[in-house]
Amino acid sequence: MYLSVYGGCFSLSHLFDHVHMAVTRDYMRPKVLCAFYGFNVILFVTAQILLIAVNAFMMMFFNKNMSFGKRDWKLFIWTFVTPLTAAIIAASLNQFGPNGVA
């Protein structure tokens, strides 16, 4: 379920980004809006990657299939709160915007 939620949020954010550029026929302006879209893209892509990586790591190294039950919040912490913290730090350092990356 997390993978589909992360994928859906990424797709919506990316869709709005492209619709905005298609309507205005220009790059994203103002810079704050561009930074907002970049923040969302980085957050949800990183969350998807971490979700797949954590699951693969557990299966390959510990030969254990992760149980998504009562302790689901631990997976949420690793896959969402970690990239959220990194994205907040990057945003506070003014790393998002029209720089070609995000």
N, CA and C atoms as an extended XYZ file, in Angstrom:
306
Properties=species:S:1:pos:R:3:atomname:S:1:resname:S:1:resid:I:1 pbc="F F F"
N         0.812       -1.186        0.000 N   MET     1
C         0.000        0.000        0.000 CA  MET     1
C         0.864        1.262        0.000 C   MET     1
N         1.957        1.222        0.764 N   TYR     2
C         2.825        2.394        0.796 CA  TYR     2
C         3.365        2.719       -0.593 C   TYR     2
N         3.753        1.681       -1.315 N   LEU     3
C         4.318        1.902       -2.638 CA  LEU     3
C         3.309        2.586       -3.556 C   LEU     3
N         2.063        2.180       -3.481 N   SER     4
C         1.054        2.812       -4.334 CA  SER     4
C         0.752        4.239       -3.875 C   SER     4
N         0.756        4.490       -2.581 N   VAL     5
C         0.529        5.855       -2.093 CA  VAL     5
C         1.681        6.764       -2.499 C   VAL     5
N         2.913        6.295       -2.318 N   TYR     6
C         4.067        7.094       -2.715 CA  TYR     6
C         4.058        7.345       -4.220 C   TYR     6
N         3.749        6.304       -4.995 N   GLY     7
C         3.694        6.452       -6.448 CA  GLY     7
C         2.594        7.406       -6.879 C   GLY     7
N         1.443        7.317       -6.238 N   GLY     8
C         0.344        8.219       -6.568 CA  GLY     8
C         0.665        9.663       -6.238 C   GLY     8
N         1.258        9.896       -5.086 N   CYS     9
C         1.627       11.269       -4.699 CA  CYS     9
C         2.689       11.837       -5.626 C   CYS     9
N         3.671       11.010       -5.995 N   PHE    10
C         4.689       11.454       -6.944 CA  PHE    10
C         4.047       11.792       -8.291 C   PHE    10
N         3.170       10.917       -8.763 N   SER    11
C         2.548       11.123      -10.069 CA  SER    11
C         1.690       12.380      -10.088 C   SER    11
N         0.921       12.611       -9.028 N   LEU    12
C         0.103       13.826       -8.969 CA  LEU    12
C         0.957       15.088       -8.953 C   LEU    12
N         1.994       15.080       -8.140 N   SER    13
C         2.866       16.242       -8.072 CA  SER    13
C         3.533       16.504       -9.417 C   SER    13
N         4.003       15.442      -10.048 N   HIS    14
C         4.674       15.578      -11.337 CA  HIS    14
C         3.676       15.994      -12.427 C   HIS    14
N         2.453       15.489      -12.350 N   LEU    15
C         1.418       15.872      -13.304 CA  LEU    15
C         1.105       17.362      -13.192 C   LEU    15
N         0.919       17.855      -11.959 N   PHE    16
C         0.632       19.280      -11.773 CA  PHE    16
C         1.780       20.151      -12.275 C   PHE    16
N         3.002       19.677      -12.064 N   ASP    17
C         4.180       20.388      -12.551 CA  ASP    17
C         4.115       20.532      -14.070 C   ASP    17
N         3.857       19.432      -14.757 N   HIS    18
C         3.828       19.466      -16.222 CA  HIS    18
C         2.607       20.216      -16.757 C   HIS    18
N         1.474       20.100      -16.091 N   VAL    19
C         0.294       20.856      -16.525 CA  VAL    19
C         0.559       22.347      -16.398 C   VAL    19
N         1.184       22.753      -15.307 N   HIS    20
C         1.514       24.159      -15.121 CA  HIS    20
C         2.409       24.660      -16.253 C   HIS    20
N         3.444       23.880      -16.597 N   MET    21
C         4.348       24.288      -17.672 CA  MET    21
C         3.649       24.270      -19.029 C   MET    21
N         2.719       23.329      -19.245 N   ALA    22
C         1.994       23.275      -20.514 CA  ALA    22
C         1.039       24.457      -20.660 C   ALA    22
N         0.411       24.856      -19.562 N   VAL    23
C        -0.532       25.973      -19.618 CA  VAL    23
C         0.209       27.296      -19.808 C   VAL    23
N         1.276       27.506      -19.051 N   THR    24
C         2.001       28.781      -19.130 CA  THR    24
C         2.997       28.809      -20.279 C   THR    24
N         3.342       27.653      -20.830 N   ARG    25
C         4.327       27.521      -21.915 CA  ARG    25
C         5.657       28.179      -21.542 C   ARG    25
N         6.015       28.010      -20.290 N   ASP    26
C         7.255       28.579      -19.776 CA  ASP    26
C         7.716       27.703      -18.620 C   ASP    26
N         8.896       27.973      -18.135 N   TYR    27
C         9.385       27.256      -16.975 CA  TYR    27
C         8.569       27.649      -15.746 C   TYR    27
N         8.758       26.911      -14.686 N   MET    28
C         7.998       27.117      -13.459 CA  MET    28
C         8.359       28.453      -12.826 C   MET    28
N         7.371       29.286      -12.652 N   ARG    29
C         7.534       30.548      -11.949 CA  ARG    29
C         6.368       30.699      -11.001 C   ARG    29
N         6.505       31.201       -9.834 N   PRO    30
C         7.673       31.718       -9.148 CA  PRO    30
C         8.575       30.580       -8.633 C   PRO    30
N         9.720       30.961       -8.169 N   LYS    31
C        10.712       29.984       -7.715 CA  LYS    31
C        10.194       29.142       -6.562 C   LYS    31
N         9.366       29.693       -5.710 N   VAL    32
C         8.823       28.962       -4.561 CA  VAL    32
C         7.965       27.792       -5.032 C   VAL    32
N         7.198       27.994       -6.075 N   LEU    33
C         6.371       26.915       -6.618 CA  LEU    33
C         7.242       25.818       -7.214 C   LEU    33
N         8.293       26.203       -7.900 N   CYS    34
C         9.235       25.237       -8.441 CA  CYS    34
C         9.889       24.445       -7.309 C   CYS    34
N        10.258       25.127       -6.243 N   ALA    35
C        10.855       24.451       -5.092 CA  ALA    35
C         9.869       23.498       -4.432 C   ALA    35
N         8.602       23.872       -4.379 N   PHE    36
C         7.569       23.001       -3.810 CA  PHE    36
C         7.429       21.714       -4.614 C   PHE    36
N         7.367       21.843       -5.926 N   TYR    37
C         7.271       20.644       -6.766 CA  TYR    37
C         8.532       19.791       -6.663 C   TYR    37
N         9.687       20.423       -6.629 N   GLY    38
C        10.936       19.681       -6.472 CA  GLY    38
C        11.006       18.949       -5.147 C   GLY    38
N        10.537       19.596       -4.095 N   PHE    39
C        10.484       18.975       -2.770 CA  PHE    39
C         9.624       17.717       -2.810 C   PHE    39
N         8.433       17.819       -3.404 N   ASN    40
C         7.533       16.665       -3.483 CA  ASN    40
C         8.106       15.538       -4.317 C   ASN    40
N         8.690       15.876       -5.443 N   VAL    41
C         9.261       14.841       -6.312 CA  VAL    41
C        10.375       14.093       -5.592 C   VAL    41
N        11.294       14.824       -4.995 N   ILE    42
C        12.407       14.189       -4.282 CA  ILE    42
C        11.898       13.359       -3.112 C   ILE    42
N        10.944       13.880       -2.369 N   LEU    43
C        10.404       13.172       -1.207 CA  LEU    43
C         9.788       11.839       -1.611 C   LEU    43
N         8.896       11.839       -2.574 N   PHE    44
C         8.171       10.619       -2.902 CA  PHE    44
C         9.007        9.625       -3.700 C   PHE    44
N         9.916       10.105       -4.531 N   VAL    45
C        10.808        9.173       -5.242 CA  VAL    45
C        11.746        8.490       -4.250 C   VAL    45
N        12.297        9.244       -3.323 N   THR    46
C        13.188        8.660       -2.321 CA  THR    46
C        12.440        7.687       -1.426 C   THR    46
N        11.212        8.007       -1.070 N   ALA    47
C        10.407        7.102       -0.247 CA  ALA    47
C        10.147        5.792       -0.982 C   ALA    47
N         9.848        5.868       -2.280 N   GLN    48
C         9.640        4.644       -3.063 CA  GLN    48
C        10.912        3.806       -3.113 C   GLN    48
N        12.021        4.442       -3.373 N   ILE    49
C        13.296        3.724       -3.466 CA  ILE    49
C        13.633        3.067       -2.134 C   ILE    49
N        13.466        3.783       -1.036 N   LEU    50
C        13.764        3.208        0.278 CA  LEU    50
C        12.839        2.046        0.617 C   LEU    50
N        11.578        2.146        0.246 N   LEU    51
C        10.645        1.057        0.513 CA  LEU    51
C        11.079       -0.221       -0.199 C   LEU    51
N        11.442       -0.097       -1.444 N   ILE    52
C        11.892       -1.263       -2.202 CA  ILE    52
C        13.228       -1.764       -1.662 C   ILE    52
N        14.139       -0.845       -1.331 N   ALA    53
C        15.460       -1.242       -0.847 CA  ALA    53
C        15.387       -1.937        0.510 C   ALA    53
N        14.571       -1.429        1.422 N   VAL    54
C        14.450       -2.048        2.751 CA  VAL    54
C        13.858       -3.441        2.627 C   VAL    54
N        12.839       -3.569        1.807 N   ASN    55
C        12.208       -4.871        1.610 CA  ASN    55
C        13.180       -5.861        0.963 C   ASN    55
N        13.910       -5.428       -0.058 N   ALA    56
C        14.884       -6.304       -0.714 CA  ALA    56
C        16.017       -6.687        0.229 C   ALA    56
N        16.489       -5.735        1.035 N   PHE    57
C        17.558       -6.019        1.983 CA  PHE    57
C        17.134       -7.084        2.990 C   PHE    57
N        15.934       -6.936        3.519 N   MET    58
C        15.448       -7.913        4.499 CA  MET    58
C        15.300       -9.299        3.876 C   MET    58
N        14.835       -9.345        2.644 N   MET    59
C        14.647      -10.638        1.988 CA  MET    59
C        15.977      -11.289        1.622 C   MET    59
N        16.942      -10.512        1.164 N   MET    60
C        18.200      -11.084        0.684 CA  MET    60
C        19.159      -11.426        1.817 C   MET    60
N        19.325      -10.525        2.773 N   PHE    61
C        20.337      -10.739        3.799 CA  PHE    61
C        19.825      -11.510        5.005 C   PHE    61
N        18.563      -11.348        5.328 N   PHE    62
C        18.026      -12.040        6.496 CA  PHE    62
C        17.055      -13.152        6.124 C   PHE    62
N        16.843      -13.339        4.811 N   ASN    63
C        15.918      -14.359        4.314 CA  ASN    63
C        14.580      -14.275        5.049 C   ASN    63
N        14.114      -13.044        5.202 N   LYS    64
C        12.909      -12.790        5.969 CA  LYS    64
C        11.970      -11.909        5.149 C   LYS    64
N        10.748      -12.364        5.006 N   ASN    65
C         9.737      -11.560        4.336 CA  ASN    65
C         9.104      -10.642        5.375 C   ASN    65
N         9.072       -9.358        5.093 N   MET    66
C         8.577       -8.399        6.079 CA  MET    66
C         7.081       -8.580        6.297 C   MET    66
N         6.696       -8.603        7.540 N   SER    67
C         5.296       -8.708        7.917 CA  SER    67
C         4.735       -7.298        8.073 C   SER    67
N         3.746       -6.981        7.269 N   PHE    68
C         3.140       -5.657        7.348 CA  PHE    68
C         1.920       -5.724        8.243 C   PHE    68
N         2.155       -5.716        9.530 N   GLY    69
C         1.072       -5.845       10.499 CA  GLY    69
C         1.068       -4.705       11.490 C   GLY    69
N         1.134       -5.058       12.774 N   LYS    70
C         1.052       -4.061       13.846 CA  LYS    70
C         2.210       -3.073       13.835 C   LYS    70
N         3.384       -3.557       13.478 N   ARG    71
C         4.572       -2.699       13.521 CA  ARG    71
C         4.844       -2.033       12.170 C   ARG    71
N         3.803       -1.721       11.473 N   ASP    72
C         3.909       -1.066       10.178 CA  ASP    72
C         4.515        0.327       10.283 C   ASP    72
N         4.378        0.952       11.427 N   TRP    73
C         4.881        2.306       11.606 CA  TRP    73
C         6.404        2.368       11.492 C   TRP    73
N         7.090        1.263       11.792 N   LYS    74
C         8.555        1.255       11.663 CA  LYS    74
C         8.963        1.385       10.203 C   LYS    74
N         8.236        0.701        9.340 N   LEU    75
C         8.495        0.824        7.908 CA  LEU    75
C         8.200        2.245        7.440 C   LEU    75
N         7.136        2.836        7.963 N   PHE    76
C         6.788        4.213        7.613 CA  PHE    76
C         7.894        5.176        8.027 C   PHE    76
N         8.463        4.974        9.207 N   ILE    77
C         9.545        5.851        9.678 CA  ILE    77
C        10.726        5.787        8.724 C   ILE    77
N        11.151        4.586        8.371 N   TRP    78
C        12.313        4.431        7.493 CA  TRP    78
C        12.072        4.971        6.098 C   TRP    78
N        10.880        4.736        5.563 N   THR    79
C        10.662        5.057        4.161 CA  THR    79
C        10.077        6.433        3.905 C   THR    79
N         9.502        7.073        4.897 N   PHE    80
C         8.917        8.394        4.654 CA  PHE    80
C         9.529        9.483        5.516 C   PHE    80
N         9.664        9.245        6.796 N   VAL    81
C        10.164       10.294        7.687 CA  VAL    81
C        11.641       10.587        7.413 C   VAL    81
N        12.421        9.581        7.075 N   THR    82
C        13.838        9.797        6.762 CA  THR    82
C        14.009       10.708        5.542 C   THR    82
N        13.352       10.413        4.379 N   PRO    83
C        13.486       11.354        3.260 CA  PRO    83
C        12.816       12.705        3.521 C   PRO    83
N        11.759       12.714        4.330 N   LEU    84
C        11.120       13.985        4.671 CA  LEU    84
C        12.087       14.875        5.437 C   LEU    84
N        12.807       14.288        6.382 N   THR    85
C        13.800       15.046        7.150 CA  THR    85
C        14.900       15.579        6.237 C   THR    85
N        15.392       14.723        5.338 N   ALA    86
C        16.440       15.154        4.405 CA  ALA    86
C        15.925       16.240        3.461 C   ALA    86
N        14.688       16.119        3.003 N   ALA    87
C        14.125       17.128        2.100 CA  ALA    87
C        13.905       18.454        2.825 C   ALA    87
N        13.505       18.408        4.076 N   ILE    88
C        13.336       19.642        4.854 CA  ILE    88
C        14.679       20.333        5.045 C   ILE    88
N        15.709       19.553        5.319 N   ILE    89
C        17.053       20.133        5.466 CA  ILE    89
C        17.505       20.758        4.148 C   ILE    89
N        17.284       20.042        3.035 N   ALA    90
C        17.667       20.584        1.728 CA  ALA    90
C        16.872       21.842        1.400 C   ALA    90
N        15.595       21.851        1.735 N   ALA    91
C        14.777       23.049        1.479 CA  ALA    91
C        15.232       24.220        2.337 C   ALA    91
N        15.615       23.947        3.582 N   SER    92
C        16.083       25.037        4.443 CA  SER    92
C        17.411       25.612        3.960 C   SER    92
N        18.176       24.809        3.221 N   LEU    93
C        19.437       25.280        2.646 CA  LEU    93
C        19.255       25.817        1.230 C   LEU    93
N        17.984       25.986        0.821 N   ASN    94
C        17.640       26.556       -0.480 CA  ASN    94
C        18.202       25.740       -1.647 C   ASN    94
N        18.075       24.429       -1.563 N   GLN    95
C        18.598       23.547       -2.595 CA  GLN    95
C        17.569       23.174       -3.663 C   GLN    95
N        16.323       23.528       -3.466 N   PHE    96
C        15.294       23.223       -4.454 CA  PHE    96
C        14.993       24.466       -5.277 C   PHE    96
N        14.647       24.230       -6.507 N   GLY    97
C        14.325       25.351       -7.389 CA  GLY    97
C        14.758       25.047       -8.797 C   GLY    97
N        14.830       26.055       -9.629 N   PRO    98
C        15.164       25.845      -11.045 CA  PRO    98
C        16.652       25.623      -11.279 C   PRO    98
N        17.148       24.490      -10.800 N   ASN    99
C        18.561       24.191      -10.973 CA  ASN    99
C        18.794       22.981      -11.871 C   ASN    99
N        17.732       22.431      -12.441 N   GLY   100
C        17.888       21.306      -13.355 CA  GLY   100
C        17.833       19.959      -12.682 C   GLY   100
N        17.893       19.911      -11.367 N   VAL   101
C        17.841       18.628      -10.664 CA  VAL   101
C        16.427       18.337      -10.196 C   VAL   101
N        15.855       19.249       -9.444 N   ALA   102
C        14.502       19.038       -8.921 CA  ALA   102
C        13.755       20.355       -8.927 C   ALA   102
